[in-house]
Amino acid sequence: MSDAPIVVKVQRQDKPGTAPYWQTFSIPYKRNMNITSVFQAIAGNPVTVEGAKTTPVNYDAACLEEVCGSCTMLINGKVRQACSALVDPIREEHGDGPITIAPMSKFPVVRDLIVDRSRMFENLKRIRGWIPVDGYYNQGSGPQMTPEKQDMRYALSRCMTCGCCLEACPQFTMTNSFVGAQVFGQVDYFNAHPTGKIDADERMEQIMGDGGISDCGNAQNCVKVCPKELPLVDSIGRMGRAATVYSLKKFFKK
Amino acid sequence: MSAKRVIVVGGGLAGLAAAMKLAEQEIPVDLFSLVPVKRSHSVCAQGGINACNDVARQQGYSEWEHFFETIKGGDFLANQPPVLEMARMAPDIINLLDRMGVPFNRTSEGYRALRLFGGSLFKRTHFAGATTGQQLLYALDEQCRRWESEGRITKYEFWDFLWPVRDDGGRCVGIVAQDLRTMQIRAFRGDAVIMATGGNGLIFGQSTMSVICTGSASARCYAAGARLGNPEFVQVHPTAIPGEDKCRLMSESARGEGGRIWVPRKKGDARHPNSIPEEERDYFLERLYPKYKNIVPRDIATREIYYICEQGYGVGPAPSQMVYLDLTEKATGIKYEVLKKRLGGILEIYEKFVGVDPLLEPMKIYPAIHYSMGGLWVDFARDDQPVEHAGRAVGGGGMKKGDPRNQMTNIPGLYAAGEADFQYHGANRLGANSLLSCIFTGLYMGPSVKNYIESQKGSAAEISAGVFDARVREQQAQMERLLKASGDQNPYMMQRELGRTMSDNCTIIRINKRMKQSLALIEELKERYRTRLGMPDGSTWSNQTLAFTRSLWDMLLLSEAITMAAIARDESRGAHFKIPDELETRMDIPLDDRALKRDDEHWLRSTLATFVNGKCELSYEPVDISLARPEKRDYGKTTGAGPAKTAAAPAVQPIEPAVVAK
């Protein structure tokens, strides 16, 4: 493994509405570095390769171990978490050349690599993303559940709202209304719970309207980029079928 | 809906539990968080959450047993009534989480599965794979989203808490906070304020904590007059993956499910671990602790790992020696697929960051800073109703539900909950008790906070603007000073120096001579901050460096309190392990014998740290031991020469109700 300095080319932007620009940094090589520790090294001495004093790179981060979903960005064109983007495997694949780092392209930039992902959270409100319990007093156990059902729910429960699936999806753009795999996975998750099922119809209404399930083009990019390997395509399939059933139900109820 | 409002600072398990409980009681909540609340540090918790349960009960377990395990695990430093209350409510909390949809692992019949965890011989830990904190946090996040959609909770995400506002009478009546995007600084009125802002791992440089865990919010309350309790008690978790940016936690559940810690019997054995046969391995925790084996409490496991490496048996070149945590089928006898199911999340972390499948090759781990037992001092109202056990009254009770004093700091109207408080874990926390204490404190304090705000005449909304404006102006001025700082000291490099000295001198082993050096460095860093700080980013939009630089000062204040309290406490208790100066280099003496012993006669008391005229002042208060008399904290260690220094041993017998293990 080469120990040539680690060079990163970062797409920066000072605030919304201003033009983005590139800056290149070089830091001494150390084994087992990830992109977040590269940013930490830059922050200790924020100088570009041309010797210009600049500011530390601004980016969302928290857990540094790929469970919080904060540090989503484009690294060598691929959407992923910066904390689990290790330099050594990147070098194995791409050589020692500069690593290109850019913010997600489907969400408005706030500054540098920080983007505004509130759209994902607003959608979770729309689809009633919670179990409608009566209250917080002790009323006994929840429903009994088979290990298989728990397995299915557990897999979907790991969605950390990182946005990788939306970034990779050809149907999702910054300005359209498509809700994307993130929402379909969560609808599937809440509908799969005996109490959650109470709101299933309402959730169906939400994902059958504008920007809903019929806008999915089946590219299957989502499942390829999901860092938690959520079975998103299974969820989308189930939601498609549920939507059909639901619209028939509605039709015959009239 | 109530005309009064409550501010909750911190959106982890404790903050969300408090917010949702208040919302249920029709009290509007303003919820502040540095990050979208589901990205809070609680998301990193892995192993599980403790509670007595039907199966364990039939094997001889009880809420009392859980209480006593916790008290003993904490080396008898925790006030007892709050811990009893927590153990009692734990089964209710599991039921509630279950109803809220947490995907707990299930048995074949469909009931909630259980696993073994540190400090107990009973299976009383409920779990969702090996990512339990994530599932619990998300369930509370979902509930708060529901209240948000109904207008009862208003979220202020990407906001930094700056200061608690106190009125002329000293009551807390709101906060000053900053929008980290627009950088606007403004005041918010609140009839009560709850600090649920977690721990302070970043003070130690690398830790298992998230980058937002600076302890700044607590430190700001401390600077504003709130006492700290037991700041010197910090937990070093035995098993983490060392790293450049953080130490990644390898959950205790790996050991609870059968993982075994070992080192080669031969020093410097360079063979691949899979080639080292059983007889040439030293499973040292099993050797030393035949009863608890690999799941002895964390402080004990950490010291044993430290000591085995100090003696040169660690793996890899010194000083970065590590030990093996073995989950292979060869060592555990458990099939690949079974462990994959129960530990998936943590196995993934190891594989992603180290590149090795831990089910095929033993993991290499080393202890890392993990949790703050100490924190903001909080009060409690004891329920004097006698507690019955096995038909006998054994003295005081738990807490009085709904009493406004529960979880209140020494500043009226300012509360603390979760890791940010000091109350539940004494000198050492048992695994899977933090997810419990966070949710417990958040829920339990709901009625207390409600009663407090209803008892106050008038509301925060009616207070004149003067006191709020003054605090906002102060924060504004401080921000402007920081933005203009043009010295030669980079704040990130200064924080690294702080982390290094605190890690080197103030964690597993504590020696006064070395800690005094750290104190001197902290003083020097404060001086450099005051006179030579250079702000790398002067922007007034979305400036992360500003927030970091501001919290560097708070981290210095907190480090000072931690180090001073550790120097003052001349005994060993739980995670605090004091070696006298003159024995600093005596590696020939076994580690346990080098240290001071627990000294109940002089030190069975909580440390209080108060910020007075810019300095940390220490004082002490007695511990409430009304329910169980302290006894020797024995986990059945089989070796050890006589103690080098004996302090007054507690001359009491353990009382009967405390010893129910079958």
Interface residues (C-beta under 8 A of the other chain):
Chain A: D14 K15 K30 N32 M33 N34 T36 S37 Q40 A43 G44 N45 P46 T55 P56 N58 Y59 D60 A61 A62 C63 L64 E65 E66 V67 C68 G69 S70 C83 S84 L86 P89 V110 R111 I114 R117 F121 L124 K125 R128 G129 W130 I131 P132 V133 G135 Y136 N138 Q139 G140 S141 G142 Q144 M145 T146 P147 K149 Q150 D151 R153 Y154 S157 R158 M160 T161 F190 H193 T195 G196
Chain B: M20 K21 E24 V35 P36 K38 R39 S40 H41 V43 C44 D92 N95 L96 D98 R99 M100 G101 P103 F104 N105 R106 T107 S108 E109 G110 Y111 R112 A128 G129 T131 Q134 Q135 Y138 A139 E142 Q143 R145 R146 E148 S149 R181 S210 V211 I212 G243 E244 D245 K246 R248 L249 K341 G345 I349 K352 F353 G355 L443 N490 Y492 M493 R496 P536 D537 S539 W541 S542 N543 Q544 T545
